[in-house]
Amino acid sequence: MTSSDRGRELASRARDGDRRALARLLTEVEDRSLAGEAALRILYPEAGRAHLVGVTGAPGAGKSTLVAALVGEARKADRPAAVVAIDPSSPITGGAILGDRVRMQAYAGDRDVFIRSMASRGHAGGLATATVAAAAVLDAVGFPLVFIETVGTGQSEVEVAAIADTTVVVQAPEMGDEVQAIKAGLLEVADIVVVNKGDRPGAQRAAAQLRAMLTVGAQHDRAAAAAGRPTPKRPDVLLATAATGDGVPELLAALDRREASRRGADGGPGRDPTRLARARAQVDGILGERLLARLALTARAAPMATLYAAVAAHEIDPYTAADRALEGLLARGSGPDARP
Amino acid sequence: MTSSDRGRELASRARDGDRRALARLLTEVEDRSLAGEAALRILYPEAGRAHLVGVTGAPGAGKSTLVAALVGEARKADRPAAVVAIDPSSPITGGAILGDRVRMQAYAGDRDVFIRSMASRGHAGGLATATVAAAAVLDAVGFPLVFIETVGTGQSEVEVAAIADTTVVVQAPEMGDEVQAIKAGLLEVADIVVVNKGDRPGAQRAAAQLRAMLTVGAQHDRAAAAAGRPTPKRPDVLLATAATGDGVPELLAALDRREASRRGADGGPGRDPTRLARARAQVDGILGERLLARLALTARAAPMATLYAAVAAHEIDPYTAADRALEGLLARGSGPDARP
């Protein structure tokens, strides 16, 4: 059986509800193997129906607990739900440290919940590409709700949150200075801000401060709009206590309203700006990978290694090295000239 | 005056000690402008002498205070020092939130200290490329010590730490679970681990635990080495209190020893593995940028937009879209075929 045949078989079994095949398929997709590619070519046209919800926030804000609570709430209405949890992980071993083993236990035996941990590092085509591909598989095999959980501190994690249909930023009431700075960046990708741990002292005040800040922002927006300047989106602010479930039904309802409104506003297939950005991330990620593979093939290893060594020795500058590699690539087969 | 002329003039003035020209030049380099490129082509061959020290760690570990203390220690011996501080920042405005304004104040008037904040997001050629380029400029204009300070939580930030000659991972004695997971990834890039806030309860114990963990690791390493398996590097563990300066002279001495040993072990220009990795990040970053620019030019905007829209509408899969774009690029000028 060829890799492609294997991918097609895994796709077919995953679509028929085989969860072990689905898990194996996600590994293939994440590894960007030929089998994964073959499966995605089949499944991708069947995706596009799920609501992709990004959930992000600083370490300790309670993202995992909130996602678990949202899944529980969806299950009360018998709605299937999947989770892609992106773990900060070792750059060398690439392993997901906070595995899905522990978190899976609450839903062991529930076939309509699927939780997947993904390493945040070591994705050839980029983390966004790998995540969107995994979400497309879960979408195609029939999960109407897919949560993408990321730690919102790094560039790539924020990019991943931004390619979801709806992005929820979770924050705890009390945060340090550095976390505030992270948050300022996060707020710009938020559709909904959840002040979690709503039973703690200061939670009401934190929510009120955020709302006040956003109201001032909204006033600026109106002035900017009147002057014809572009205005950023302003997120809703909700209070919740993920650990007790308080505020979680309201959050899921808010997510559903967002999705209904997105579908209503959708100007037709391929017009939704978030989905366009997601498609673009996919195509560009694969394209970048293909170009690098082609480069390695065309330029062969030796001349590139010589170029790197010449740059490391400061004999030539990196622009000159890149120009030579590019000439090699576009001349197809002649390889870069590696003389210093 | 052309952009290139401007870049050459800025390079020349920066080399002559003009700090305002240096600041402007770093902006050009960070923006990847033509002026920045022209300057870097001149300055790059003059770089390669500085010791690049990466300083990373979870939010709140005290990285900034430690870097400030190290700069102060270097100044006692009249050694010039530069800092590139990578700030977690807005993905939309791209602005550095924790600016260098506050931190510069302690060294206002000291011409031999230069502190530069850099946004962590929005770098076309990648954060690593932008950081290495900035460090090369500071190196070329005469700073023998360049600290690169990053928040060690995202993929790109860890990559940046890993391209320094020596990487210091800073940690506070008490850390949560999620931070522990981040740390496990960070430890693998560390040459030196500093347990900061050494005057707090638990600091001695945290350092002892780390040393014990690394000793067990070292025993495994010896077994692995005996069996011919590859072994990871094991970092040194130091205790310091950045706020009081305790342990800082010892840390700077340890850094100097590392650098002397690196130079001693260097198998000649272009042989040092860290410097090779750094050169490779530079060349690949610029190359990726050039390829994308070429793609935009060759494929023209319209067909790529049509491809993205077809993928967003799930009419074609992203692999097929990437294949068509690639054909367009390599056929030079014919553009990708955008039929769904």
Contacts between the chains, C-beta under 8 A, distances in Angstrom:
chain1	res1	chain2	res2	distance
A	37	B	319	5.7
A	40	B	317	6.2
A	40	B	318	7.7
A	40	B	319	6.8
A	41	B	317	4.8
A	41	B	319	5.7
A	41	B	320	7.0
A	44	B	314	6.4
A	44	B	317	3.7
A	44	B	318	6.8
A	45	B	314	5.2
A	45	B	315	7.2
A	45	B	316	7.5
A	45	B	317	6.5
A	46	B	314	7.7
A	47	B	314	6.0
A	48	B	313	7.4
A	48	B	314	4.0
A	58	B	59	7.4
A	59	B	58	7.4
A	59	B	59	7.5
A	59	B	153	7.2
A	59	B	176	6.8
A	59	B	178	4.1
A	59	B	179	5.8
A	59	B	182	7.1
A	60	B	176	5.4
A	60	B	178	6.0
A	60	B	179	7.8
A	87	B	181	6.9
A	88	B	153	6.3
A	88	B	154	8.0
A	88	B	178	7.5
A	88	B	181	5.7
A	88	B	182	4.9
A	88	B	185	6.2
A	89	B	181	7.6
A	89	B	185	5.8
A	90	B	184	6.3
A	90	B	185	4.4
A	90	B	188	5.7
A	91	B	155	7.4
A	91	B	158	5.3
A	91	B	159	7.3
A	91	B	162	6.9
A	91	B	185	5.8
A	91	B	188	6.3
A	91	B	189	6.5
A	92	B	188	4.6
A	92	B	232	7.1
A	93	B	188	7.6
A	97	B	181	4.3
A	97	B	184	5.9
A	97	B	185	7.5
A	98	B	177	7.7
A	98	B	178	7.4
A	98	B	181	5.5
A	120	B	154	7.8
A	120	B	155	5.7
A	121	B	155	5.0
A	121	B	158	7.5
A	121	B	185	7.5
A	127	B	155	6.8
A	133	B	318	7.9
A	151	B	153	6.6
A	151	B	178	7.0
A	153	B	59	7.3
A	153	B	88	6.3
A	153	B	151	6.6
A	153	B	153	3.8
A	153	B	154	5.6
A	154	B	120	7.8
A	154	B	153	5.6
A	154	B	154	1.5
A	154	B	155	5.6
A	154	B	156	6.2
A	154	B	157	6.1
A	155	B	91	7.4
A	155	B	120	5.7
A	155	B	121	4.9
A	155	B	127	6.7
A	155	B	154	5.6
A	155	B	155	7.7
A	155	B	156	5.1
A	155	B	157	8.0
A	156	B	154	6.2
A	156	B	155	5.1
A	156	B	156	6.5
A	157	B	154	6.0
A	157	B	155	8.0
A	158	B	91	5.3
A	158	B	121	7.4
A	159	B	91	7.3
A	162	B	91	7.0
A	176	B	59	6.7
A	176	B	60	5.4
A	177	B	98	7.7
A	178	B	59	4.1
A	178	B	60	6.1
A	178	B	88	7.5
A	178	B	98	7.4
A	178	B	151	7.0
A	179	B	59	5.8
A	179	B	60	7.8
A	181	B	87	6.8
A	181	B	88	5.7
A	181	B	89	7.4
A	181	B	97	4.4
A	181	B	98	5.4
A	182	B	59	7.1
A	182	B	88	4.8
A	182	B	151	7.9
A	184	B	90	6.3
A	184	B	97	5.8
A	185	B	88	6.2
A	185	B	89	5.7
A	185	B	90	4.5
A	185	B	91	5.8
A	185	B	97	7.5
A	185	B	121	7.3
A	188	B	90	5.7
A	188	B	91	6.3
A	188	B	92	4.6
A	188	B	93	7.6
A	189	B	91	6.4
A	232	B	92	7.0
A	268	B	313	7.9
A	269	B	309	7.8
A	269	B	312	7.3
A	269	B	313	3.1
A	269	B	314	7.4
A	269	B	315	7.0
A	270	B	308	7.7
A	270	B	309	3.5
A	270	B	310	6.4
A	270	B	311	7.8
A	270	B	312	4.3
A	270	B	313	3.6
A	270	B	315	7.4
A	271	B	309	7.4
A	271	B	312	7.8
A	272	B	312	6.8
A	275	B	312	4.4
A	276	B	308	5.7
A	276	B	309	6.5
A	276	B	312	4.7
A	278	B	312	6.9
A	279	B	308	4.9
A	279	B	309	7.4
A	279	B	311	3.7
A	279	B	312	3.8
A	279	B	318	6.9
A	279	B	321	7.9
A	280	B	308	4.7
A	280	B	311	7.9
A	282	B	311	6.2
A	282	B	318	3.8
A	282	B	321	7.9
A	283	B	307	6.3
A	283	B	308	6.2
A	283	B	311	5.8
A	283	B	318	5.0
A	283	B	321	4.7
A	283	B	322	5.3
A	283	B	325	6.8
A	284	B	292	7.9
A	286	B	318	5.5
A	286	B	319	5.9
A	286	B	321	7.9
A	286	B	322	3.9
A	287	B	295	7.5
A	287	B	322	4.4
A	287	B	325	5.6
A	287	B	326	6.3
A	288	B	288	6.5
A	288	B	291	7.9
A	288	B	292	8.0
A	290	B	322	5.9
A	290	B	323	7.6
A	290	B	326	5.4
A	291	B	288	7.9
A	291	B	291	5.4
A	291	B	326	7.1
A	291	B	329	7.8
A	292	B	284	7.9
A	292	B	288	8.0
A	294	B	326	7.6
A	294	B	330	7.8
A	295	B	287	7.5
A	307	B	283	6.3
A	308	B	270	7.7
A	308	B	276	5.7
A	308	B	279	4.9
A	308	B	280	4.7
A	308	B	283	6.2
A	309	B	269	7.8
A	309	B	270	3.5
A	309	B	271	7.5
A	309	B	276	6.6
A	309	B	279	7.4
A	310	B	270	6.4
A	311	B	270	7.9
A	311	B	279	3.7
A	311	B	280	7.9
A	311	B	282	6.2
A	311	B	283	5.8
A	312	B	269	7.3
A	312	B	270	4.3
A	312	B	271	7.8
A	312	B	272	6.8
A	312	B	275	4.4
A	312	B	276	4.8
A	312	B	278	6.9
A	312	B	279	3.8
A	313	B	48	7.5
A	313	B	268	7.9
A	313	B	269	3.1
A	313	B	270	3.6
A	314	B	44	6.3
A	314	B	45	5.3
A	314	B	46	7.7
A	314	B	47	5.9
A	314	B	48	4.0
A	314	B	269	7.4
A	315	B	45	7.2
A	315	B	269	7.0
A	315	B	270	7.5
A	316	B	45	7.6
A	317	B	40	6.2
A	317	B	41	4.8
A	317	B	44	3.7
A	317	B	45	6.5
A	318	B	40	7.7
A	318	B	44	6.8
A	318	B	133	7.9
A	318	B	279	6.9
A	318	B	282	3.9
A	318	B	283	5.0
A	318	B	285	8.0
A	318	B	286	5.5
A	319	B	37	5.7
A	319	B	40	6.8
A	319	B	41	5.6
A	319	B	286	5.9
A	320	B	41	7.0
A	321	B	279	7.9
A	321	B	282	7.9
A	321	B	283	4.7
A	321	B	286	7.9
A	322	B	283	5.3
A	322	B	286	3.9
A	322	B	287	4.4
A	322	B	290	5.8
A	323	B	290	7.6
A	325	B	283	6.8
A	325	B	287	5.5
A	326	B	287	6.3
A	326	B	290	5.3
A	326	B	291	7.1
A	326	B	294	7.5
A	329	B	291	7.7
A	330	B	294	7.7
A	330	B	330	7.9
A	330	B	332	7.2
A	332	B	330	7.3
